[in-house]
Structures are given as C-alpha cells and as structure tokens.
C-alpha cells in the first residue's frame, strides 16, 4: 500500500518488485551520470524529474504551485518515494528495516547526507520553508508496520497507521504551503481520508500480497473473510463485502469533511494544488461507494480525462 503522496503518491502502498526499492535513487544516478552534483538547482531538477516520471495524481496538483513551492514539494516527494519503495520492495524484511533506518537518518539529519541530491534539495527547501522533517520518521514508522506484517483490530489502530503513512505527508505538504495560520490537524485528517480511499481501492491487490488493512472488528461485524475466487476476483460473499466497502467509504467521507476545511486556510495556489489531488480521490471514493464491485475486480482508478476534469473543477472552486 503506497502512501498518499507516492501513490498519488495517487497520499501507502501497492506492492511492486525489488527494483522499486532503488528506483528513486537510480533516477537520481541516471540524471547526474553517476558524478557529483554541483548545484542545488541540479538537485531540484533531479527531484522534479522523479516527480514527473513517477507521480500520478500528485502531479495534477503540484504543477499549480509557484516555482519555489513546486520544487520544494518535489523534494518532499522524492524522499517519500524513496522511503516507500524500500517498504514495498521484495528485499528480506531485515534488509528493508536496515534501509528504512538509513532513510530515516537521511531525511531527518540532512547535514550528514549532502552528497545525495534528493537530500540536498530537501535541505535547501527546509531552510526556506517550515517543513517538519520529523514527519518523515513517522512515514518510516508506517513502512515498518507493513514490513513486520502489522494488522489492525479496530478503526483507531488503522487511523494510527494512516496518520503515519499519509497524515505525515499532509503535514509535510502543509510546511511547503506555509499558510499564515497552519493547522496540522486538518492536514492530518485529509491525509487519513486519502489513505482510507487507497485502502478501499487496493483491497484485492493488497490481499494478493498478504496484507489486510480493513479492521478485524469490521470484518467480523459484516461476517466477511477476504478471499479470492479462481478467476482472481474477490469473493463477494453474498453481497456482504459490498456492504462493508460502503460502510468504510462512509467513514472516509467524515475524514474528508474535516480535512477539506484546510483549503480556506491556504493561499489560492496552494489550495488549488491540495484541492486537485483531494478532488481526484474524493471522486474515486464516490465511484467505489456507488459500485463496490470495481475494487473486487482489480485496482480502481480514474481515467486521465476524468482526473483533468476533477482537477479543473477543484481549481475553479478555489478561485471563486
């Protein structure tokens, strides 16, 4: 399950191959030809390249920011992507945990990693903007939960996970937006909303990779035991799974209601960036709630034309 920023981020984690653990670093190495970078601008260029090539929903919003904030958020993305790719790779668990520890150090103690372009860019951004670097440690905490096979008994436990892997991204983004009256709790709530949407979107894929994020209490309440049929789709269990999906979607709406109160506190371009990504996920959740069968067949997503439409509408609302 990928975090909101990197699944964007599409704001944590679809499983992918072991090469994913080094993808962000390889992009940086390819950009500089394996040599030393000479300027902060080059470091930012690398982060923006990583964002252009690997971000999805996130890229619909980030392009609406002014250059300084766009470059800073690209640096945040590049570091978060690196952390996510470690957690989602196919290395042995012990090696993942070791690399996550190194990534935690790199993201939170930037002065000792200045030769790395993504950390160099992040260091510069953090000097210009109040980016809470400690939130990267929380993202690592969430990745470690995945690596160790953590499951969740109830909603409170799941929300704790969501706050680590997505609320952290919301708070990092808020540091880049730098509003005059920042409210990290609202950024955290919006991150939880996006992550709950991710979890519903990826039920089938996560199950195939041995991960179940839905709370055990909810599964028991609806008498659901997640399983796949011979054709690879999820067993609908006589409609009970669809009812569970709608139940979880209703919970996510509540987090959106709270989190979207962040928008009026932001300047227009930051609000447009945030609204574009949130709008895409909001629309995706609405489609899942209308037809839960789409997540039983595979990974639900919006076509590019619909993402563009939702982003444009979000931008229009912000500028009214």
PyMOL commands that set and color helices and strands:
alter all, ss='L'
color gray80, all
select helices_A, chain A and resi 4-7+18-32+40-54+57-62+67-88+93-108+110-112+117-128+134-147+155-177+184-201+203-208+216-221+240-265+268-290+293-297+304-318
alter helices_A, ss='H'
color red, helices_A
deselect
rebuild
show_as cartoon
